[in-house]
């Protein structure tokens, strides 16, 4: 008998269709859960990496400042030495 002529056949077909829809929805939900977990893991990883980059940049900035102070101190000491030499030898 065809589904159009038998209520029982129609009910059986509807049950089968709803079961298939439920199975598909379950698979979609599982995929969404997997994608959500992957995105959370990616966010944590990116946050950690950005934190490391910030630390590296901050350390590099401190190193550059130390180098600049050292170079400036060397230049000032050299200029003072040259001025002292000129003052003592120009008489």
C-alpha positions in Angstrom: 0.0 0.0 0.0 1.1 3.5 -0.6 1.6 6.2 1.9 -1.3 8.2 0.5 -3.8 5.5 1.0 -2.7 4.0 4.3 -2.5 6.0 7.5 -0.3 3.4 9.1 2.2 3.6 6.2 2.1 7.4 6.4 2.8 7.3 10.1 5.7 4.8 9.6 7.2 7.0 6.9 6.9 10.1 9.1 8.5 8.3 12.0 11.4 7.3 9.7 11.7 10.8 8.3 11.7 12.4 11.8 14.3 9.8 12.9 16.6 10.8 10.0 16.1 14.5 10.8 16.9 13.9 14.4 20.1 12.0 13.4 21.1 14.8 11.2 20.5 17.4 13.9 22.5 15.4 16.3 25.4 15.2 13.9 25.2 19.0 13.3 25.2 19.7 17.0 28.2 17.5 17.5 30.0 19.4 14.7 29.1 22.7 16.3 30.4 21.5 19.6 33.7 20.5 18.0 34.0 23.8 16.2 33.2 25.7 19.4 35.9 23.7 21.3 38.4 24.4 18.5 37.6 28.1 18.6 38.0 28.3 22.4 41.4 26.5 22.1 42.4 28.9 19.3 41.5 31.9 21.4 43.5 30.6 24.4 46.5 29.9 22.2 46.3 33.3 20.5 46.0 35.1 23.9 49.0 33.2 25.2 51.0 34.1 22.0 50.0 37.7 22.2 51.1 37.8 25.8 54.5 36.4 24.8 54.8 39.0 22.0 54.0 41.8 24.4 56.6 40.5 26.8 59.2 40.3 24.0 58.4 43.8 22.8 58.6 45.2 26.3 62.0 43.5 26.9 63.3 44.8 23.5 62.2 48.3 24.4 64.0 48.0 27.7 67.2 46.7 26.0 67.0 49.6 23.4 66.7 52.1 26.3 69.8 50.6 28.0 71.7 50.8 24.8 70.7 54.4 24.2 71.7 55.4 27.7 75.0 53.6 27.3 75.7 55.3 24.0 74.6 58.7 25.3 76.8 58.3 28.4 79.8 57.3 26.2 79.3 60.3 24.0 79.0 62.7 27.0 82.1 61.2 28.6 84.0 61.5 25.3 82.9 65.1 24.9 83.9 66.0 28.4 87.3 64.3 27.9 87.8 66.3 24.7 86.8 69.6 26.4 89.1 68.8 29.3 91.9 68.1 27.0 91.3 71.3 25.0 91.1 73.4 28.2 94.3 72.1 29.6 96.3 72.3 26.4 95.1 75.6 25.0 97.1 77.7 27.5 
